[in-house]
C-alpha cells in the first residue's frame, strides 16, 4: 500500500468521526507487517474526558485483527469533517496519550513505527517515527526491572 492510499483511508475514516463539540474530525489507518489495514476515528463525549482518539480506536481494532506486535505503519489525518471531504491544511500528529499507546506497540514489535501525519485535505504530510516524537518514552521494556 502506498503512503497516499494509507492517508486516503485515514481521511475517509475521519469522515466517520463523532466530533460535535470540537468540530475536529480525526481518522487513523494502521497497516500491519502482513499488509492488513484497520481504521478508527475519534469519538467525543459530552463528558470531554471520556472521548476516544482515532489512534486509540484504530489500535484497539488492530489488537483484535492482527495484534499490536504486527503494527508497521500508521497514518493520521484530521480537520473539518463536516462536509463530503475532510478539510484542513496542517498535518495532524498524535496527542501525547496516543504517542504512548503507539510506543507500546513499538516496544511489543521491536521496531520503530512510522507515522504519516497528514493534513485534512491530504496535501501536506510529515513522515515521523514514534521514537522521534516520543524520545525516552516509558514502555513495557522499562518494566523489566520490576518484580
N, C-alpha and C positions, 0 to 999 in steps of 0.2 A: 504494500500500500504506500502510495506517495504521501509526502507531507501535506500537499494540497487536499488530497482525499480525506486524510485524517482530520484536518482542520475543518473541512466541509461537514464532516459528521459531528464535530463538536459544535459548530454553528447551528446545525439542524437540531441538535439536542437542546440548545439554548432556547429555541422557539417553543419547547415543551415545558419550560420553567414555570414555576408558580411564584411570581415576584410582584404581588400587588402593592407592597409597601415601599420598596426601594425603586421599583421600575427597572432594575438592573438584572437582566437575564444572563445566566452563565451556563454554558454547556461544556461537557468534558467527554472526550473519546479516548479509550485506552486500548492499546494494541498489545497482544501477548507475543511471546517469543515464537509461538506457533502460527501467528497471523490472525488469531481470533480478535474480534472487536466487541467492546461493550461501551455503552454511553450512559451518561447521567446528566441531570440538570438540577439547579438549585431549587429549593422549596422553602419559601419563607413561611413564617407563622406570626400571628398577632402577638404572641409572647416571643419577641425577637430572638431571644437566646435559644429558642428551640428550633430555629431554622436549620436547614441542611444544605451544605455546599455541594456544587456539582461534582467536584472531585471526590468527596466522601461518598456521594451517591454512586458514582461510577466505580470507585474502589470496592465498595460493598458488592456490586454486581460482578466485578472481576474476581473477587474471592470465591463467589459461588460458581462462576462459569469456568475458571481455569486456575485459580489460586494466585495469591499476591506474589508468590515467588516467581511467577512467569510474566509479570508486568515488564514490558520492554520500553514502551514509549507512551507519552500522554500528551494530548492536545487540549488546550483550554481556550475558549473564546467567550467574550461577553460584551454586552452593551444593551441597547434598546431593542427589546424583542416584541414590542407592541404591534408591529406590522407583519407583513408577509415574509420579510427577510430581516435578519439580525443587522443592526446598525451600530456604528461606533468606530472611531479611528485609532484608539490607543490599544496596544496589546494588553491582555489581561494575564496577570500572574497569579498563582495560587496564594491564598492567605497563609498566615503562619500556621494555623492548625492543619491545613491541608498539606503544607510542606512537611509537617511532622508525620502525617499519615503516609505520604509518598516515600519519605525516608524509611519508614517501617518496611515498605515493600522492597526498597532498595537493599536494606540490610538482609532481608529474607532471601533475596535473589542473588546477592553478592555482586550486583552490577549497579553502576551509576545511571539512574533512569533519566532518559532525555525527556524534556518538557518543551513542547511547542506552544509558546504564549502568543495567541493571535488576537487581532482586533476583531470587533464585531462584524465589520464588513469584509474581513478576510484579506485585506490588502497589506496589512502590516503584520510581521511575525518576528519574534525573537526566539532563537534556539538556545535553550538553557539546559543545565543538568541540576539534579537535586543537590549534589554536593556543592555546586557553585552558589545556589541560592539559600542553602542552609548549611553553611560550614560549621564544623564542630558540633553537629547535631547529636542528640541523645536518642539511642535506639536499642533494639534487642541485644546487640553486641556489648553495649555498655553494662548490661545486667549480668554478664558472665562472672563478675566478681562477687555476685550475691550468693546467697545460701545455696 
